[in-house]
Amino acid sequence: MRKLILILCIIAVTACKTNEETVVLKGLYLYYADAAILQTPAEVYGVILDENSMELNKQVVAYKELATDMVPVEIKGEIIPKSEEEEGWPNNVRIVEILKVTKPDPEKKDVITLGK
């Protein structure tokens, strides 16, 4: 009887596990006009705006020359598929932990500026 109860407890615990896993993502972060994105080499994610994304925004401001500059970051986050009713990128990311913020490479010439 104890074995049956133990097996049922193990099944219950594993069944309650969520599919959301944290992953480490490296990419370029941009917060502009009440929206944020993380552009990795493979995909672009919408960033869920919460305390962690606002904290990341405070850290990247020091490295920006223009409001539209993207800053290299490394974060730990949960990837969440967007619902069909939502507009935007196919996947969102909820920042769990900010690992690193680095200065953009001034030698890269991949920035396009509109206007003067």
N, CA, C and O atoms as a printed pandas DataFrame, in Angstrom:
     atom_number atom_name residue_name chain_id  residue_number  x_coord  y_coord  z_coord
0              1         N          MET        A               1    0.821   -1.195    0.000
1              2        CA          MET        A               1    0.000    0.000    0.000
2              3         C          MET        A               1    0.868    1.263    0.000
3              4         O          MET        A               1    0.544    2.243   -0.671
4              5         N          ARG        A               2    1.964    1.234    0.750
5              6        CA          ARG        A               2    2.850    2.395    0.799
6              7         C          ARG        A               2    3.499    2.642   -0.564
7              8         O          ARG        A               2    3.696    3.788   -0.970
8              9         N          LYS        A               3    3.823    1.566   -1.257
9             10        CA          LYS        A               3    4.428    1.718   -2.592
10            11         C          LYS        A               3    3.453    2.385   -3.549
11            12         O          LYS        A               3    3.854    3.222   -4.359
12            13         N          LEU        A               4    2.181    2.025   -3.465
13            14        CA          LEU        A               4    1.169    2.620   -4.326
14            15         C          LEU        A               4    1.027    4.111   -4.047
15            16         O          LEU        A               4    0.926    4.907   -4.980
16            17         N          ILE        A               5    1.017    4.495   -2.779
17            18        CA          ILE        A               5    0.914    5.902   -2.404
18            19         C          ILE        A               5    2.145    6.666   -2.875
19            20         O          ILE        A               5    2.028    7.793   -3.357
20            21         N          LEU        A               6    3.318    6.067   -2.740
21            22        CA          LEU        A               6    4.552    6.702   -3.195
22            23         C          LEU        A               6    4.540    6.916   -4.712
23            24         O          LEU        A               6    4.929    7.976   -5.202
24            25         N          ILE        A               7    4.093    5.904   -5.440
25            26        CA          ILE        A               7    4.023    6.017   -6.896
26            27         C          ILE        A               7    3.032    7.104   -7.303
27            28         O          ILE        A               7    3.313    7.880   -8.216
28            29         N          LEU        A               8    1.883    7.171   -6.643
29            30        CA          LEU        A               8    0.894    8.205   -6.946
30            31         C          LEU        A               8    1.437    9.608   -6.647
31            32         O          LEU        A               8    1.162   10.554   -7.385
32            33         N          CYS        A               9    2.200    9.733   -5.574
33            34        CA          CYS        A               9    2.804   11.029   -5.237
34            35         C          CYS        A               9    3.820   11.451   -6.294
35            36         O          CYS        A               9    3.859   12.619   -6.679
36            37         N          ILE        A              10    4.630   10.529   -6.760
37            38        CA          ILE        A              10    5.629   10.834   -7.792
38            39         C          ILE        A              10    4.933   11.244   -9.089
39            40         O          ILE        A              10    5.353   12.199   -9.743
40            41         N          ILE        A              11    3.889   10.540   -9.456
41            42        CA          ILE        A              11    3.136   10.878  -10.663
42            43         C          ILE        A              11    2.520   12.269  -10.532
43            44         O          ILE        A              11    2.551   13.053  -11.481
44            45         N          ALA        A              12    1.968   12.574   -9.374
45            46        CA          ALA        A              12    1.340   13.883   -9.163
46            47         C          ALA        A              12    2.362   15.007   -9.259
47            48         O          ALA        A              12    2.074   16.052   -9.843
48            49         N          VAL        A              13    3.544   14.813   -8.702
49            50        CA          VAL        A              13    4.574   15.847   -8.738
50            51         C          VAL        A              13    5.067   16.068  -10.165
51            52         O          VAL        A              13    5.225   17.214  -10.587
52            53         N          THR        A              14    5.310   15.010  -10.906
53            54        CA          THR        A              14    5.810   15.161  -12.273
54            55         C          THR        A              14    4.730   15.690  -13.209
55            56         O          THR        A              14    5.054   16.368  -14.185
56            57         N          ALA        A              15    3.491   15.410  -12.950
57            58        CA          ALA        A              15    2.398   15.911  -13.795
58            59         C          ALA        A              15    2.203   17.409  -13.613
59            60         O          ALA        A              15    1.716   18.076  -14.526
60            61         N          CYS        A              16    2.566   17.947  -12.470
61            62        CA          CYS        A              16    2.388   19.370  -12.190
62            63         C          CYS        A              16    3.524   20.218  -12.742
63            64         O          CYS        A              16    3.443   21.445  -12.693
64            65         N          LYS        A              17    4.562   19.616  -13.256
65            66        CA          LYS        A              17    5.689   20.366  -13.794
66            67         C          LYS        A              17    5.246   21.144  -15.034
67            68         O          LYS        A              17    4.572   20.602  -15.910
68            69         N          THR        A              18    5.636   22.436  -15.095
69            70        CA          THR        A              18    5.264   23.262  -16.240
70            71         C          THR        A              18    6.249   23.047  -17.381
71            72         O          THR        A              18    7.358   22.555  -17.171
72            73         N          ASN        A              19    5.838   23.417  -18.588
73            74        CA          ASN        A              19    6.695   23.290  -19.758
74            75         C          ASN        A              19    7.639   24.469  -19.908
75            76         O          ASN        A              19    8.549   24.429  -20.737
76            77         N          GLU        A              20    7.438   25.516  -19.122
77            78        CA          GLU        A              20    8.292   26.683  -19.219
78            79         C          GLU        A              20    9.629   26.379  -18.559
79            80         O          GLU        A              20    9.688   26.078  -17.367
80            81         N          GLU        A              21   10.697   26.460  -19.338
81            82        CA          GLU        A              21   12.033   26.234  -18.830
82            83         C          GLU        A              21   12.833   27.498  -19.030
83            84         O          GLU        A              21   12.591   28.255  -19.970
84            85         N          THR        A              22   13.786   27.730  -18.147
85            86        CA          THR        A              22   14.630   28.893  -18.328
86            87         C          THR        A              22   15.767   28.538  -19.274
87            88         O          THR        A              22   16.335   27.448  -19.212
88            89         N          VAL        A              23   16.079   29.472  -20.139
89            90        CA          VAL        A              23   17.168   29.310  -21.092
90            91         C          VAL        A              23   18.032   30.566  -21.047
91            92         O          VAL        A              23   17.566   31.641  -20.670
92            93         N          VAL        A              24   19.282   30.415  -21.432
93            94        CA          VAL        A              24   20.181   31.561  -21.521
94            95         C          VAL        A              24   20.122   32.074  -22.956
95            96         O          VAL        A              24   20.318   31.320  -23.909
96            97         N          LEU        A              25   19.852   33.362  -23.092
97            98        CA          LEU        A              25   19.761   33.995  -24.403
98            99         C          LEU        A              25   20.748   35.152  -24.482
99           100         O          LEU        A              25   20.845   35.965  -23.563
100          101         N          LYS        A              26   21.481   35.215  -25.596
101          102        CA          LYS        A              26   22.384   36.332  -25.865
102          103         C          LYS        A              26   21.860   37.051  -27.095
103          104         O          LYS        A              26   21.518   36.426  -28.099
104          105         N          GLY        A              27   21.801   38.370  -27.003
105          106        CA          GLY        A              27   21.319   39.118  -28.149
106          107         C          GLY        A              27   21.345   40.608  -27.894
107          108         O          GLY        A              27   21.962   41.090  -26.944
108          109         N          LEU        A              28   20.661   41.323  -28.761
109          110        CA          LEU        A              28   20.583   42.775  -28.674
110          111         C          LEU        A              28   19.229   43.164  -28.093
111          112         O          LEU        A              28   18.183   42.708  -28.556
112          113         N          TYR        A              29   19.266   44.014  -27.072
113          114        CA          TYR        A              29   18.058   44.424  -26.357
114          115         C          TYR        A              29   17.702   45.858  -26.724
115          116         O          TYR        A              29   18.567   46.730  -26.806
116          117         N          LEU        A              30   16.411   46.082  -26.944
117          118        CA          LEU        A              30   15.920   47.427  -27.219
118          119         C          LEU        A              30   14.605   47.633  -26.488
119          120         O          LEU        A              30   13.673   46.838  -26.615
120          121         N          TYR        A              31   14.544   48.716  -25.721
121          122        CA          TYR        A              31   13.288   49.167  -25.112
122          123         C          TYR        A              31   13.021   50.544  -25.684
123          124         O          TYR        A              31   13.838   51.455  -25.553
124          125         N          TYR        A              32   11.857   50.689  -26.327
125          126        CA          TYR        A              32   11.527   51.961  -26.956
126          127         C          TYR        A              32   10.009   52.082  -27.039
127          128         O          TYR        A              32    9.325   51.150  -27.462
128          129         N          ALA        A              33    9.501   53.213  -26.641
129          130        CA          ALA        A              33    8.072   53.540  -26.749
130          131         C          ALA        A              33    7.186   52.457  -26.132
131          132         O          ALA        A              33    6.249   51.975  -26.769
132          133         N          ASP        A              34    7.486   52.083  -24.898
133          134        CA          ASP        A              34    6.687   51.123  -24.127
134          135         C          ASP        A              34    6.638   49.717  -24.725
135          136         O          ASP        A              34    5.659   48.996  -24.532
136          137         N          ALA        A              35    7.679   49.327  -25.444
137          138        CA          ALA        A              35    7.800   47.964  -25.968
138          139         C          ALA        A              35    9.272   47.584  -25.928
139          140         O          ALA        A              35   10.151   48.440  -26.029
140          141         N          ALA        A              36    9.530   46.288  -25.778
141          142        CA          ALA        A              36   10.913   45.816  -25.727
142          143         C          ALA        A              36   11.049   44.549  -26.552
143          144         O          ALA        A              36   10.133   43.729  -26.626
144          145         N          ILE        A              37   12.235   44.405  -27.182
145          146        CA          ILE        A              37   12.532   43.194  -27.942
146          147         C          ILE        A              37   13.929   42.706  -27.589
147          148         O          ILE        A              37   14.775   43.467  -27.118
148          149         N          LEU        A              38   14.146   41.436  -27.825
149          150        CA          LEU        A              38   15.461   40.830  -27.717
150          151         C          LEU        A              38   15.718   40.133  -29.047
151          152         O          LEU        A              38   15.017   39.189  -29.408
152          153         N          GLN        A              39   16.730   40.605  -29.770
153          154        CA          GLN        A              39   17.068   40.036  -31.070
154          155         C          GLN        A              39   18.291   39.150  -30.901
155          156         O          GLN        A              39   19.390   39.639  -30.639
156          157         N          THR        A              40   18.096   37.834  -31.054
157          158        CA          THR        A              40   19.199   36.888  -31.019
158          159         C          THR        A              40   19.598   36.576  -32.454
159          160         O          THR        A              40   18.898   36.984  -33.381
160          161         N          PRO        A              41   20.702   35.866  -32.664
161          162        CA          PRO        A              41   21.068   35.506  -34.042
162          163         C          PRO        A              41   20.006   34.648  -34.736
163          164         O          PRO        A              41   19.917   34.659  -35.964
164          165         N          ALA        A              42   19.208   33.912  -33.973
165          166        CA          ALA        A              42   18.235   32.999  -34.571
166          167         C          ALA        A              42   16.806   33.519  -34.595
167          168         O          ALA        A              42   16.022   33.110  -35.450
168          169         N          GLU        A              43   16.449   34.414  -33.675
169          170        CA          GLU        A              43   15.045   34.795  -33.541
170          171         C          GLU        A              43   14.918   36.139  -32.843
171          172         O          GLU        A              43   15.846   36.601  -32.179
172          173         N          VAL        A              44   13.758   36.756  -33.003
173          174        CA          VAL        A              44   13.427   37.988  -32.288
174          175         C          VAL        A              44   12.301   37.666  -31.317
175          176         O          VAL        A              44   11.308   37.041  -31.691
176          177         N          TYR        A              45   12.460   38.093  -30.073
177          178        CA          TYR        A              45   11.469   37.836  -29.025
178          179         C          TYR        A              45   10.880   39.154  -28.540
179          180         O          TYR        A              45   11.595   40.145  -28.390
180          181         N          GLY        A              46    9.589   39.159  -28.300
181          182        CA          GLY        A              46    8.988   40.254  -27.567
182          183         C          GLY        A              46    9.330   40.050  -26.098
183          184         O          GLY        A              46    9.289   38.922  -25.606
184          185         N          VAL        A              47    9.664   41.110  -25.398
185          186        CA          VAL        A              47   10.032   41.004  -23.984
186          187         C          VAL        A              47    8.840   41.407  -23.141
187          188         O          VAL        A              47    8.250   42.467  -23.347
188          189         N          ILE        A              48    8.493   40.559  -22.193
189          190        CA          ILE        A              48    7.391   40.862  -21.278
190          191         C          ILE        A              48    7.860   41.954  -20.323
191          192         O          ILE        A              48    8.884   41.815  -19.653
192          193         N          LEU        A              49    7.098   43.036  -20.272
193          194        CA          LEU        A              49    7.477   44.178  -19.445
194          195         C          LEU        A              49    7.094   43.912  -17.991
195          196         O          LEU        A              49    5.919   43.783  -17.650
196          197         N          ASP        A              50    8.110   43.835  -17.158
197          198        CA          ASP        A              50    7.937   43.636  -15.722
198          199         C          ASP        A              50    9.135   44.274  -15.011
199          200         O          ASP        A              50    9.882   45.039  -15.619
200          201         N          GLU        A              51    9.315   43.964  -13.743
201          202        CA          GLU        A              51   10.408   44.566  -12.970
202          203         C          GLU        A              51   11.771   44.231  -13.558
203          204         O          GLU        A              51   12.653   45.090  -13.601
204          205         N          ASN        A              52   11.958   42.993  -14.012
205          206        CA          ASN        A              52   13.259   42.587  -14.547
206          207         C          ASN        A              52   13.582   43.285  -15.864
207          208         O          ASN        A              52   14.728   43.677  -16.086
208          209         N          SER        A              53   12.601   43.447  -16.734
209          210        CA          SER        A              53   12.858   44.141  -18.004
210          211         C          SER        A              53   13.123   45.626  -17.754
211          212         O          SER        A              53   13.928   46.233  -18.461
212          213         N          MET        A              54   12.464   46.214  -16.772
213          214        CA          MET        A              54   12.716   47.616  -16.446
214          215         C          MET        A              54   14.108   47.789  -15.827
215          216         O          MET        A              54   14.783   48.790  -16.065
216          217         N          GLU        A              55   14.524   46.803  -15.034
217          218        CA          GLU        A              55   15.875   46.830  -14.466
218          219         C          GLU        A              55   16.920   46.706  -15.576
219          220         O          GLU        A              55   17.934   47.405  -15.558
220          221         N          LEU        A              56   16.675   45.822  -16.537
221          222        CA          LEU        A              56   17.586   45.682  -17.673
222          223         C          LEU        A              56   17.640   46.988  -18.457
223          224         O          LEU        A              56   18.714   47.406  -18.889
224          225         N          ASN        A              57   16.502   47.629  -18.644
225          226        CA          ASN        A              57   16.484   48.900  -19.360
226          227         C          ASN        A              57   17.333   49.944  -18.645
227          228         O          ASN        A              57   18.038   50.713  -19.298
228          229         N          LYS        A              58   17.280   49.985  -17.329
229          230        CA          LYS        A              58   18.113   50.933  -16.571
230          231         C          LYS        A              58   19.595   50.657  -16.804
231          232         O          LYS        A              58   20.396   51.589  -16.888
232          233         N          GLN        A              59   19.963   49.376  -16.907
233          234        CA          GLN        A              59   21.364   49.023  -17.103
234          235         C          GLN        A              59   21.854   49.348  -18.511
235          236         O          GLN        A              59   23.006   49.749  -18.676
236          237         N          VAL        A              60   21.008   49.184  -19.532
237          238        CA          VAL        A              60   21.453   49.430  -20.902
238          239         C          VAL        A              60   21.480   50.913  -21.259
239          240         O          VAL        A              60   22.167   51.296  -22.206
240          241         N          VAL        A              61   20.758   51.751  -20.534
241          242        CA          VAL        A              61   20.719   53.186  -20.834
242          243         C          VAL        A              61   22.128   53.780  -20.817
243          244         O          VAL        A              61   22.421   54.683  -21.600
244          245         N          ALA        A              62   22.987   53.297  -19.953
245          246        CA          ALA        A              62   24.348   53.820  -19.854
246          247         C          ALA        A              62   25.155   53.599  -21.132
247          248         O          ALA        A              62   26.123   54.318  -21.377
248          249         N          TYR        A              63   24.776   52.626  -21.940
249          250        CA          TYR        A              63   25.518   52.285  -23.155
250          251         C          TYR        A              63   24.892   52.849  -24.432
251          252         O          TYR        A              63   25.437   52.656  -25.519
252          253         N          LYS        A              64   23.783   53.526  -24.321
253          254        CA          LYS        A              64   23.092   54.044  -25.507
254          255         C          LYS        A              64   23.537   55.462  -25.838
255          256         O          LYS        A              64   23.722   56.296  -24.951
256          257         N          GLU        A              65   23.705   55.717  -27.138
257          258        CA          GLU        A              65   23.921   57.085  -27.597
258          259         C          GLU        A              65   22.598   57.664  -28.085
259          260         O          GLU        A              65   22.293   58.834  -27.853
260          261         N          LEU        A              66   21.814   56.822  -28.768
261          262        CA          LEU        A              66   20.485   57.208  -29.236
262          263         C          LEU        A              66   19.445   56.329  -28.552
263          264         O          LEU        A              66   19.761   55.226  -28.105
264          265         N          ALA        A              67   18.231   56.803  -28.469
265          266        CA          ALA        A              67   17.164   56.026  -27.825
266          267         C          ALA        A              67   16.893   54.716  -28.548
267          268         O          ALA        A              67   16.390   53.770  -27.942
268          269         N          THR        A              68   17.221   54.645  -29.835
269          270        CA          THR        A              68   16.952   53.447  -30.636
270          271         C          THR        A              68   18.139   52.493  -30.718
271          272         O          THR        A              68   18.078   51.506  -31.451
272          273         N          ASP        A              69   19.219   52.765  -29.981
273          274        CA          ASP        A              69   20.376   51.870  -29.988
274          275         C          ASP        A              69   20.042   50.554  -29.294
275          276         O          ASP        A              69   19.356   50.527  -28.272
276          277         N          MET        A              70   20.543   49.467  -29.874
277          278        CA          MET        A              70   20.377   48.142  -29.276
278          279         C          MET        A              70   21.676   47.786  -28.554
279          280         O          MET        A              70   22.768   48.048  -29.059
280          281         N          VAL        A              71   21.548   47.187  -27.372
281          282        CA          VAL        A              71   22.698   46.897  -26.530
282          283         C          VAL        A              71   22.815   45.390  -26.334
283          284         O          VAL        A              71   21.816   44.721  -26.069
284          285         N          PRO        A              72   24.041   44.842  -26.464
285          286        CA          PRO        A              72   24.237   43.408  -26.249
286          287         C          PRO        A              72   23.995   43.019  -24.786
287          288         O          PRO        A              72   24.529   43.639  -23.866
288          289         N          VAL        A              73   23.182   41.983  -24.596
289          290        CA          VAL        A              73   22.874   41.501  -23.252
290          291         C          VAL        A              73   22.897   39.975  -23.240
291          292         O          VAL        A              73   22.819   39.320  -24.279
292          293         N          GLU        A              74   23.006   39.443  -22.047
293          294        CA          GLU        A              74   22.859   38.007  -21.822
294          295         C          GLU        A              74   21.901   37.853  -20.642
295          296         O          GLU        A              74   22.135   38.391  -19.559
296          297         N          ILE        A              75   20.828   37.116  -20.871
297          298        CA          ILE        A              75   19.805   36.957  -19.839
298          299         C          ILE        A              75   19.433   35.489  -19.682
299          300         O          ILE        A              75   19.699   34.665  -20.556
300          301         N          LYS        A              76   18.824   35.188  -18.565
301          302        CA          LYS        A              76   18.178   33.897  -18.376
302          303         C          LYS        A              76   16.689   34.205  -18.411
303          304         O          LYS        A              76   16.222   35.106  -17.714
304          305         N          GLY        A              77   15.937   33.454  -19.224
305          306        CA          GLY        A              77   14.528   33.766  -19.355
306          307         C          GLY        A              77   13.669   32.571  -19.689
307          308         O          GLY        A              77   14.170   31.493  -20.011
308          309         N          GLU        A              78   12.372   32.777  -19.608
309          310        CA          GLU        A              78   11.376   31.764  -19.976
310          311         C          GLU        A              78   10.772   32.163  -21.317
311          312         O          GLU        A              78   10.264   33.275  -21.466
312          313         N          ILE        A              79   10.825   31.262  -22.290
313          314        CA          ILE        A              79   10.231   31.527  -23.599
314          315         C          ILE        A              79    8.768   31.105  -23.551
315          316         O          ILE        A              79    8.437   29.978  -23.184
316          317         N          ILE        A              80    7.901   32.042  -23.932
317          318        CA          ILE        A              80    6.464   31.818  -23.864
318          319         C          ILE        A              80    5.863   32.101  -25.235
319          320         O          ILE        A              80    5.965   33.227  -25.722
320          321         N          PRO        A              81    5.240   31.115  -25.870
321          322        CA          PRO        A              81    4.593   31.369  -27.168
322          323         C          PRO        A              81    3.463   32.379  -26.997
323          324         O          PRO        A              81    2.723   32.335  -26.014
324          325         N          LYS        A              82    3.335   33.288  -27.960
325          326        CA          LYS        A              82    2.256   34.281  -27.849
326          327         C          LYS        A              82    0.928   33.628  -28.186
327          328         O          LYS        A              82    0.870   32.654  -28.936
328          329         N          SER        A              83   -0.113   34.168  -27.632
329          330        CA          SER        A              83   -1.441   33.654  -27.942
330          331         C          SER        A              83   -1.880   34.183  -29.306
331          332         O          SER        A              83   -1.325   35.163  -29.803
332          333         N          GLU        A              84   -2.858   33.546  -29.899
333          334        CA          GLU        A              84   -3.323   33.942  -31.229
334          335         C          GLU        A              84   -3.942   35.337  -31.238
335          336         O          GLU        A              84   -3.944   36.002  -32.274
336          337         N          GLU        A              85   -4.466   35.785  -30.104
337          338        CA          GLU        A              85   -5.096   37.103  -30.032
338          339         C          GLU        A              85   -4.056   38.221  -29.960
339          340         O          GLU        A              85   -4.367   39.372  -30.265
340          341         N          GLU        A              86   -2.839   37.898  -29.563
341          342        CA          GLU        A              86   -1.789   38.897  -29.398
342          343         C          GLU        A              86   -1.161   39.271  -30.730
343          344         O          GLU        A              86   -1.073   38.460  -31.652
344          345         N          GLU        A              87   -0.728   40.523  -30.806
345          346        CA          GLU        A              87    0.074   40.967  -31.947
346          347         C          GLU        A              87    1.537   40.847  -31.552
347          348         O          GLU        A              87    1.871   40.820  -30.367
348          349         N          GLY        A              88    2.401   40.775  -32.548
349          350        CA          GLY        A              88    3.826   40.792  -32.244
350          351         C          GLY        A              88    4.549   39.539  -32.674
351          352         O          GLY        A              88    4.067   38.784  -33.519
352          353         N          TRP        A              89    5.698   39.329  -32.091
353          354        CA          TRP        A              89    6.575   38.217  -32.431
354          355         C          TRP        A              89    5.956   36.890  -32.002
355          356         O          TRP        A              89    5.139   36.860  -31.081
356          357         N          PRO        A              90    6.336   35.788  -32.661
357          358        CA          PRO        A              90    5.759   34.474  -32.329
358          359         C          PRO        A              90    6.015   34.037  -30.886
359          360         O          PRO        A              90    5.198   33.338  -30.286
360          361         N          ASN        A              91    7.162   34.459  -30.334
361          362        CA          ASN        A              91    7.504   34.078  -28.953
362          363         C          ASN        A              91    7.852   35.303  -28.127
363          364         O          ASN        A              91    8.441   36.264  -28.622
364          365         N          ASN        A              92    7.476   35.247  -26.869
365          366        CA          ASN        A              92    7.863   36.261  -25.897
366          367         C          ASN        A              92    8.861   35.650  -24.945
367          368         O          ASN        A              92    8.964   34.429  -24.832
368          369         N          VAL        A              93    9.596   36.507  -24.261
369          370        CA          VAL        A              93   10.512   36.033  -23.231
370          371         C          VAL        A              93   10.262   36.831  -21.956
371          372         O          VAL        A              93   10.141   38.055  -21.979
372          373         N          ARG        A              94   10.189   36.106  -20.851
373          374        CA          ARG        A              94   10.096   36.730  -19.525
374          375         C          ARG        A              94   11.488   36.634  -18.916
375          376         O          ARG        A              94   12.018   35.537  -18.743
376          377         N          ILE        A              95   12.076   37.769  -18.595
377          378        CA          ILE        A              95   13.424   37.788  -18.042
378          379         C          ILE        A              95   13.369   37.303  -16.601
379          380         O          ILE        A              95   12.642   37.847  -15.770
380          381         N          VAL        A              96   14.159   36.262  -16.322
381          382        CA          VAL        A              96   14.248   35.709  -14.977
382          383         C          VAL        A              96   15.466   36.283  -14.257
383          384         O          VAL        A              96   15.418   36.582  -13.064
384          385         N          GLU        A              97   16.568   36.431  -15.016
385          386        CA          GLU        A              97   17.810   36.918  -14.418
386          387         C          GLU        A              97   18.629   37.644  -15.480
387          388         O          GLU        A              97   18.718   37.194  -16.623
388          389         N          ILE        A              98   19.222   38.764  -15.095
389          390        CA          ILE        A              98   20.113   39.508  -15.981
390          391         C          ILE        A              98   21.523   39.010  -15.702
391          392         O          ILE        A              98   22.027   39.156  -14.588
392          393         N          LEU        A              99   22.160   38.423  -16.709
393          394        CA          LEU        A              99   23.491   37.861  -16.526
394          395         C          LEU        A              99   24.596   38.851  -16.881
395          396         O          LEU        A              99   25.582   38.972  -16.154
396          397         N          LYS        A             100   24.431   39.568  -18.009
397          398        CA          LYS        A             100   25.500   40.471  -18.441
398          399         C          LYS        A             100   24.948   41.518  -19.402
399          400         O          LYS        A             100   24.082   41.235  -20.230
400          401         N          VAL        A             101   25.472   42.730  -19.269
401          402        CA          VAL        A             101   25.190   43.819  -20.208
402          403         C          VAL        A             101   26.553   44.330  -20.664
403          404         O          VAL        A             101   27.410   44.643  -19.837
404          405         N          THR        A             102   26.756   44.415  -21.982
405          406        CA          THR        A             102   28.047   44.858  -22.494
406          407         C          THR        A             102   27.887   46.055  -23.413
407          408         O          THR        A             102   26.819   46.303  -23.972
408          409         N          LYS        A             103   28.969   46.780  -23.550
409          410        CA          LYS        A             103   28.979   47.955  -24.412
410          411         C          LYS        A             103   28.910   47.511  -25.871
411          412         O          LYS        A             103   29.583   46.554  -26.254
412          413         N          PRO        A             104   28.106   48.193  -26.690
413          414        CA          PRO        A             104   28.064   47.862  -28.112
414          415         C          PRO        A             104   29.420   48.100  -28.776
415          416         O          PRO        A             104   30.162   48.999  -28.379
416          417         N          ASP        A             105   29.734   47.303  -29.770
417          418        CA          ASP        A             105   30.988   47.433  -30.501
418          419         C          ASP        A             105   30.889   48.618  -31.450
419          420         O          ASP        A             105   30.088   48.586  -32.384
420          421         N          PRO        A             106   31.692   49.673  -31.232
421          422        CA          PRO        A             106   31.602   50.855  -32.099
422          423         C          PRO        A             106   32.106   50.596  -33.523
423          424         O          PRO        A             106   31.817   51.377  -34.429
424          425         N          GLU        A             107   32.848   49.516  -33.726
425          426        CA          GLU        A             107   33.371   49.188  -35.050
426          427         C          GLU        A             107   32.307   48.602  -35.974
427          428         O          GLU        A             107   32.458   48.645  -37.195
428          429         N          LYS        A             108   31.249   48.065  -35.412
429          430        CA          LYS        A             108   30.180   47.509  -36.236
430          431         C          LYS        A             108   29.430   48.647  -36.915
431          432         O          LYS        A             108   29.106   49.659  -36.292
432          433         N          LYS        A             109   29.169   48.467  -38.168
433          434        CA          LYS        A             109   28.476   49.501  -38.942
434          435         C          LYS        A             109   27.108   48.978  -39.373
435          436         O          LYS        A             109   26.696   49.189  -40.514
436          437         N          ASP        A             110   26.399   48.294  -38.467
437          438        CA          ASP        A             110   25.111   47.722  -38.823
438          439         C          ASP        A             110   23.930   48.530  -38.289
439          440         O          ASP        A             110   22.823   48.007  -38.159
440          441         N          VAL        A             111   24.169   49.810  -37.979
441          442        CA          VAL        A             111   23.112   50.677  -37.472
442          443         C          VAL        A             111   22.650   51.595  -38.597
443          444         O          VAL        A             111   23.464   52.214  -39.282
444          445         N          ILE        A             112   21.357   51.676  -38.774
445          446        CA          ILE        A             112   20.782   52.567  -39.776
446          447         C          ILE        A             112   20.057   53.674  -39.028
447          448         O          ILE        A             112   19.185   53.400  -38.203
448          449         N          THR        A             113   20.411   54.920  -39.310
449          450        CA          THR        A             113   19.772   56.059  -38.673
450          451         C          THR        A             113   18.981   56.814  -39.721
451          452         O          THR        A             113   19.507   57.151  -40.781
452          453         N          LEU        A             114   17.731   57.079  -39.430
453          454        CA          LEU        A             114   16.866   57.833  -40.335
454          455         C          LEU        A             114   16.861   59.292  -39.931
455          456         O          LEU        A             114   16.801   59.613  -38.744
456          457         N          GLY        A             115   16.921   60.163  -40.897
457          458        CA          GLY        A             115   16.901   61.596  -40.611
458          459         C          GLY        A             115   18.262   62.094  -40.194
459          460         O          GLY        A             115   19.266   61.393  -40.323
460          461         N          LYS        A             116   18.285   63.326  -39.685
461          462        CA          LYS        A             116   19.566   63.922  -39.269
462          463         C          LYS        A             116   19.653   64.036  -37.785
463          464         O          LYS        A             116   20.659   64.515  -37.261
